[in-house]
Amino acid sequence: MNLSKETNRKFRPEIEGLRAIAALLVAVYHIWLGNVSGGVDVFFVVSGFLITTSLLNMYERTGKVDGIEFLLKLGKRLFPIAFAVLAFVIITSFYFLPQTEWVTIIKEVAASLIYVENWQLASNSVNYLAQNNAASPVQHFWAMSTQFQFYVIWTLVLLIVIGIAKKLNKNIRVLFFYTLIGMFIVSIGYSVYMTDVNQPWAYFDTFARVWEFAAGGILSLVIAHISFNKWTSVVAGWLGLVGLVTCGLLLQVGTVFPGYAALWPVMCAVLILIAGNRGGQFGVHHLLSVKPLVKFGGISYGFYLWHWPLLVLYYNITGNQTVSVLHGLLIIGLAIVVSYATTNLVEKPIRNRKIQSKSKLALILLGIAIPVMVLNGSWTYYVKDTQAASASVEITNTDYPGAEAMEPGKEFSTDEPFMPTVLQAKDEVPESYGDGCHQGMEESEVIMCEYGDVEDPEYTIALVGGSHSAHWLAPLKIYANNNDIKILNYTRSACRFSSESYRLTTKLDQETCAEWNETVMDKLIEKQPDLVFTPADATEWEGIPEGYVDQWRKLNKHDINVFALKDNPRAEFDIPTCIDKNGPNAEECTTKNDLEDLSDEVDQLNLDNVYYADLTDKFCNEDECKPIIGNVLVYQDGHHLTRTYAKTLAPYVGEEVSEALNHFYDE
């Protein structure tokens, strides 16, 4: 194969125009359509195309590839605007975004600063509690992180290929071509597989995206040998552009990306790059090369970085759920203005500065990062200091009765600040989470931990199910410690004690949850607990799910009794965030009490091993459910209890559990 180097390296304005179209598509879809546009995939292909050309030209010009120098020069171009945006995000988030989002933003800014934001988001995708987080103003840095990781990977791969080629006396371009073909095949196969079993993870996984960069790299090696005639170029170019613009409209790509669906925008970009300027007066390059698009292409990187935090700020400042056409155009216009300003005032002075010393350049880039590090570090300190100050406030039953306040005639001071604060809310998780006793999503291994009286218990209670079982550990543990009870904890995120899958979005999660349930059932049959404590329903549905009943019937066959507790009320919004925005007494943060009594439905099951309990009156009066009860914040998100409020439920949980034990064992 002859892959001689391409000597014609002239500026291709249509590539700048393509970048401009891709950036605008990303913004338009983010602002108005809420769907994946395919624009980021175009960035990946173009990056693969240009960086492969740049690295090979460096080697053929100098006889070596200085990876450190190459990456430092990329940093000189990429870091100034990126770090300016991160600094802007920190400052504006502190003043305008809810405190409930601060910790998440701090973590994501840190991840973005070192270009691992994609892995931070991938990790959140398998963290059940993190899935309720609002989109952060730096979430879009996942693409920049993936791209920078690609630069590192490409440099290392080329260095390895050069070493092998020299040792075997092979043509470097040919060997690199076959290497990229192999990477393309392996990566796209992995991408299709991972998208099928775990799409949220695959979306942010660098290795599920490598094939997109490889497509651009392969094209850069063979494009000089592809000869489209005039009319073929016209058709290919326009087909690519029309396909790109309509990608997100014609394909419901949000839940199937990257996988095979990403072939659409990738191939569109490839067609446009191949068509080039060969289409004559009817070629797509005439449109892509118009001066406004080319100019915009020059600031498209900054535009991509700026448009998203401006959009997030818009939502938080206005309180709007959607963006009007006028407001959307204003956001785009503002993003263009600040992109132009930061490109010319921040990026270019640093990028155009002649710096020969690598160590000096590294110090300059570190200097650019220091303000972001200081701002983020100071914010972190402020958050921890505020949390510590709140935690030091003594909570007494008199001032903070919690659930006891729902009893008629209960008096307490309403002048006390509610606890936990909204800053503390996200950390108010069950004790089992910190103990390593709560299994995470997409895991099938059963973790069992013991609490309470583990030496000589009078009764053994198994706490079984998902996160809505786990948050009952706090009151159950208080009861157990006072009544010679041992607790066996079997919980897993997003996996209910059921024979059927509910609300599981990935195939992997469905499979592992089913395996987890089978194993838990075997463990329960082996341990023979006196009670299995588990939710009776899920309040987002009507009635008792059949999958729950199946499990209760299986336990009945083995003479194991069930304590089925009605699920707590749920909201369709994040309650601490609502309180932070609207105040603790805002009607917007109160939900209606439309919960149904399941006692008749339980009786109709004719299962003698099921005891049904309902504590709805400790969350709601006849009409509504308050987010703060007895000066205690009830929820850490929209439906999980804070550990503090759960503890105030201990007397009522204990009373019901005692009734159940008496019912089953004293008759």
Secondary structure, 3 states (H helix, E strand, C coil): CCCCCCCCCCCCHHHHHHHHHHHHHHHHHHHHHCCCCCHHHHHHHHHHHHHHHHHHHHHHHHCCCCHHHHHHHHHHHHHHHHHHHHHHHHHHHHHHCCHHHHHHHHHHHHHHHCCCHHHHHHHHHCCCHHHHCCCCCCCCHHHHHHHHHHHHHHHHHHHHHHHHHHHHCCCHHHHHHHHHHHHHHHHHHHHHHHHHHHHHHHHHCHHHCHHHHHHHHHHHHHHHHCCCCHHHHHHHHHHHHHHHHHHHHHCCHHHCCCCHHHHHHHHHHHHHHHHCCCCHHHCCHHHHCCHHHHHHHHCHHHHHHHHHHHHHHHHHHHCCCCCCHHHHHHHHHHHHHHHHHHHHHHHHHHHCCCCCCHHHHHHHHHHHHHHHHHHHHHHHHHHHHHHHHHHCCCCCCCCCCHHHHHCCCCCCCCCCCCECCHHHHCCCCCHHHHHCCEECCCCCCCCCEEEECCCCCCEEEEEEECHHHHCCHHHHHHHHHHCCEEEEEEEECCCCCCCCCCCCCCHHHHHHHHHHHHHHHHHHHHHCCCEEEEECCCCCCCCCCHHHHHHHHHHHHCCCCEEEECCCCCCCCCHHHHHHHHCCCCHHHCEECCCCCCHHHHHHCCCCCEEEECCHHHCECCCEECCEECCEECECCCCCECHHHHHHCHHHHHHHHHHHHHHHHCC
